[in-house]
Amino acid sequence: MTERSKLKSGKRWVVKIGSALLTNDGQGLDVSRMQAWVQQMSALIDDGVELCLVSSGAIAVGLKTLKINQRPQELPMLQAAAAIGQMGLVQAWQSCFSACGRETAQVLLTHEELADRKRYLNARDTLKTLSQFGVIPVVNENDTVATDEIRFGDNDSLGALATNLLEADVLIILTDQDGFFDKDPRFHSDAQLIPEARALDDRLLGMAGKDGGALGRGGMYTKIMAAQQAARSGAMTVIANGRIEGVLEQLRAGESVGSLLYPDLKPQAARKRWLASHKQTRGVLVVDAGAADALKAKGRSLLPVGVTEVRGVFDRGDIVAIETTGGERLATGLVNYGSTQALEMFGKTTKQLNENQLLMEGDALVHRDNMALI
């Protein structure tokens, strides 16, 4: 299977659309083009894709309303523009998706929120729940309250973060360029498009320039950084021209459009390797023979009924070790409950946990997707 053909089977996509595209280079929201993208995204959903949209454009729309042609440097001005522009941006997306019979939800994020483990997990669960209900999350940075210290810096990195949050396997970055070139095509007539490359190739950042456009913060450099961040969780990234007719449909069909930056590992393999690499854990869950067999031979999740002892102090989302009563380490994984809750739950059946209203984050202490066998 070629790297391009894998786009046909991707089940979870994050689509990021830049400010220049959305506002037709600052002329105002390009609603007709938005409608075309939404129709394509709706077709992807019909094809079984769980989709998250990361939308730039709030500040650009606000600046247009304020009749400011150049992106200002002053933070209060940027925040004011974002507050104005976010209203029109979200309404436009909602209108376009409603025309296709789709429901949307606005999700505003800041780096400070996602640096906190609990908020990170809550954001992840919210995005996944929206997708499960068929609601398209429209994600943007919360520029209205962001400060210089906590701003993502560009929505390319926000797209990569959403990809990691959702454990998506495809990140599409739509821009006003045809893809990633070995030189800046705006200044070098001999620049060559790179149709495919390994995302973590050290040479890519050297080829990318750091200059963005007048309206946005990102340039090709930030897109490569985003692709590399996405690749570390096993996701592939495509950088493509959003003005190409049917661009998302062409990508879904595996056609050679834009630049495909692929990871070294599949998403699940990358995640398992990351989990297995953690030698330091916050706690230990000791399991009986039945649970040990279910984990090793059957690939099951770890349920509380199979746990005989809880050691250590840990929070939801921490990495814990799973060991036998004889001290053999079986696996490491992300725990769904803190140690206080785990002490109340271990040894109990799912029925008993439901009766005592102890199941707030699912019936598994450690889900198999978040577990790596040693």
GIPEQUI-V928924 format. One record per backbone hydrogen bond with DSSP energy under -1.0 kcal/mol. CO is the residue of the C=O (numbers start at 1). NH is the residue of the N-H. E is the energy in kcal/mol with one decimal. If there is no record, write none. Layout:
co->(CO,CO)
nh->(NH,NH)
e->(E,E)
//
This chain:
co->(4,5,11,12,12,13,14,15,16,17,18,19,20,22,23,23,29,30,31,32,33,34,35,36,37,38,39,40,41,42,43,44,45,50,52,53,54,57,58,59,60,61,62,63,64,74,75,76,77,78,79,80,81,82,85,86,87,88,89,90,91,92,93,94,95,97,97,98,103,105,107,109,110,111,116,117,118,119,120,121,122,123,124,125,126,127,128,129,130,131,136,137,138,139,140,141,142,142,147,150,155,156,157,158,159,160,161,162,163,169,170,171,172,173,174,175,180,184,184,188,192,195,197,198,201,203,204,209,214,219,220,221,222,223,224,225,226,227,228,230,230,231,236,237,238,239,240,241,244,246,247,248,249,250,251,255,259,260,261,262,266,267,268,269,270,271,272,273,275,277,283,284,285,286,286,288,289,290,291,292,293,294,302,302,303,304,304,306,309,311,314,315,318,319,320,321,322,322,323,324,328,330,331,332,333,335,338,339,341,342,345,349,350,351,352,353,354,358,365,366,367,368,370,372)
nh->(7,8,50,169,170,52,172,54,174,56,22,23,25,30,27,28,31,34,35,36,37,38,39,40,41,42,43,44,45,46,47,49,48,13,15,139,17,61,62,63,64,65,66,68,67,78,79,80,81,82,83,84,85,86,89,90,91,92,93,94,95,96,97,98,99,100,102,101,136,138,140,142,114,115,120,121,122,123,124,125,126,127,128,129,130,131,132,133,135,134,105,53,107,55,109,143,145,146,151,111,159,160,161,162,163,164,165,166,168,236,14,238,16,240,18,242,194,187,188,191,182,260,262,201,204,207,208,221,71,223,224,225,226,227,228,229,230,231,232,233,235,234,171,261,173,259,175,244,247,250,251,252,253,255,254,257,239,197,237,199,270,271,272,273,274,275,276,277,278,279,321,311,323,308,309,292,293,294,295,296,297,300,365,366,306,307,347,288,286,284,339,318,335,282,333,285,330,331,287,327,324,374,322,372,320,317,342,343,345,346,348,353,354,355,356,358,357,360,336,302,370,371,334,332)
e->(-1.7,-1.3,-3.1,-1.6,-1.4,-2.0,-3.2,-3.1,-3.1,-2.3,-2.2,-2.4,-2.8,-3.3,-1.9,-1.1,-1.5,-2.2,-2.6,-1.5,-2.4,-2.6,-2.2,-1.7,-2.9,-2.8,-1.7,-1.9,-2.1,-2.2,-1.2,-2.1,-2.0,-2.5,-2.8,-3.4,-2.3,-2.8,-2.3,-2.8,-1.8,-2.0,-2.1,-3.0,-1.0,-1.9,-2.6,-2.3,-2.4,-2.3,-2.2,-1.9,-3.0,-2.6,-2.4,-2.4,-2.0,-2.1,-2.1,-2.8,-2.3,-2.2,-2.7,-2.5,-1.6,-1.1,-2.6,-1.9,-2.7,-3.4,-2.1,-2.9,-1.6,-1.3,-2.6,-2.5,-2.4,-2.7,-2.4,-2.7,-2.3,-2.4,-2.4,-2.4,-2.4,-2.1,-2.2,-1.4,-2.7,-1.6,-1.9,-2.6,-2.4,-2.5,-2.0,-2.2,-1.3,-1.2,-1.5,-1.3,-1.7,-1.9,-2.4,-2.5,-1.9,-2.2,-2.9,-2.4,-2.3,-2.0,-2.4,-2.5,-3.5,-2.2,-1.6,-2.5,-3.0,-1.7,-1.6,-1.5,-2.1,-2.9,-2.0,-2.0,-1.6,-1.2,-1.3,-1.5,-1.2,-1.2,-2.1,-2.2,-2.2,-2.4,-2.4,-2.1,-2.6,-2.2,-1.3,-1.3,-2.3,-1.9,-2.6,-3.5,-3.2,-2.6,-2.8,-1.5,-1.5,-2.5,-2.2,-2.4,-1.7,-2.5,-1.6,-1.9,-2.5,-2.0,-2.7,-2.7,-2.9,-2.2,-2.6,-2.4,-2.1,-2.5,-2.9,-1.5,-1.3,-1.0,-2.7,-2.8,-2.2,-3.1,-1.3,-2.3,-2.3,-2.0,-2.2,-2.5,-2.4,-2.5,-2.6,-1.3,-1.5,-1.9,-3.3,-2.3,-2.5,-2.0,-2.8,-2.2,-2.4,-2.8,-2.0,-2.8,-3.2,-1.5,-2.8,-1.8,-2.4,-3.1,-2.8,-3.0,-2.6,-3.0,-2.7,-2.3,-1.4,-2.6,-2.0,-2.4,-2.4,-2.3,-1.7,-2.7,-1.4,-1.2,-3.4,-2.8,-1.5,-1.3,-2.1,-1.9)
//
